[in-house]
């Protein structure tokens, strides 16, 4: 509905304020009738809403609770993401413990190689194949290359 007046000269002007009030009072019954017809039109809907107010409230609460549940379970910081992060955290903790144990073993080896002559001798014998006088070092032979599957190349 467009209530704008296209031609300003069509606006009704009253010579005095009393004339304007008198015109408004004359049209008041018409405005009351329009308002009454709107009330009668809307009243059945309002009565139905009032009758079903508990059902409407219950449905609203159920919808909000289900939306909250979905958000808590599957949201950006929901339970699913939390469980995944928790499992990742525990696996990383296990890996850290494993790496620390390995690091301790290497630290002990380093300390032994710096201070213990028997550890130094053991490493020299194993890695550098050193031997004491009168000892023999066994070196396994290199594996022979496999024979070709097709003997046509030997002609």
N, C-alpha and C positions, 0 to 999 in steps of 0.2 A: 504494500500500500504506500503510495506516494502522497504525502501530505503537503508537499511544497506548493506554494502558490506561484504559478507561472507569470501571472500579471499582477504586479503589486497594487495596481489601481483597483483590483477587485476585492481587496481587503476591506472589510467593513469597519468604519471608524465611527465611534460614538462621540457625540458632542460633549458628554460629561461622563464621569465615573459612575454615577447613579444609573444612567441609561445602560451602561455595560452590565452592571450588576442585575438590573431588571431583566435584560435579555438572557443572562445566564440562569436566572431563577425560573424564567419561562421554559427554558429547555431542560431543566433539571429532571422532570419526570421522564423525559425521553432517555436521558443518560441512565437513570435508575432502571428503566425497563431493559436497556441493553445489558447492564450489569447483571440484572436478575436472570436474563436469558443465558448468559455465560455461566452463571452459578448453576443453573438447572442443567446445563450441558455437562459441566465438569463434575457435579455432585455424584453421579453413579460411579465414576472412576475413583473419586475420593473415598466413597463408602466401601468399595471393593478393596482398595488399598488398606483401609482401616481394618477391615475384616481379616485380611490376609497379612497383617503387619508382622505377626510372629513367624509365619512361613517365610516372608520376605527377609526378615532379619536372620533367620536360621540359614537360608540359602546364601545370603550375603556373607555371613560368618564362615560358612563351609567353603565358599569360593575363595575368600581371603586366606583361610587356613591352607587350602590346597595350593594356592599360589605361593604362600610362604614355604610350604613343604618342598615344592619344586625348586624354589630358590635356594633353600638350605641344602638340598641334596645335590643339585646339578649346577648351581651358580658358580661364579668365578672363584669363590673361596668355599665351595660346598664340600660335603662329606666325601664325594667321589674323588675330588681333587686332593682333599686332605689325606685320604687313605693312600693314594698314589704317592704323594709326597712323603708320607710316613714310611712306606715300604722302601722308597729310594733312600731316605735318611738312614734306615736300618742297614741296608746293603752297603752304603758308604761307610757306616761305622764299622762294619765287619771288615771291609777292605782296609780301613785305616789301621785296625788292630793287626791284620795280617801284614801290612807293610811295616808296621812298627816292629813286629817280631823279626821280620826279615832284616830290617835295619839293625836291630840288636845283634843278630848273628854276624852281620858284616862288620859291625863295630868290634865285636869280640875277635873276629879274624884279623882285623887291622891291628888291634892292640897286641894280639899274639905275634903277628909278623914283626911288630916293632920291638918286642921285648923277649920273646921266647925263641931260643935257638933251634929247638926241635921243630917248631912250626915253620921256621924259615927253611930248615933242611927238607922238611916234607914237601913244601911248595916247590923247592928247587928240584927235587927228585921227580915230582909228578909233571910239572909244566915244562921244565927245561931239560928233563931227562938226564940229569946229572947222576953220577954214580961215584961211590967211594972206590978207592984203589982196591982192585981185586974183585969187584962186582961187575956183573954184566947187565946191560939194559936190553930188554927184549923189545924189539920194534916189530910190530906185525907187518907182514908184506902187504903191499898195495894190491887190491883185487885186480885180477887180470881182466882185460876188456872182453866182453862177451863176443863169441863167434857170430858172424853175420848169419842171419836166418836163411838167406838165399845164397847157395854156393856158386852161382853163376859168375860172381865177380872174381873167382880164383883162376880162371882160364888163362 
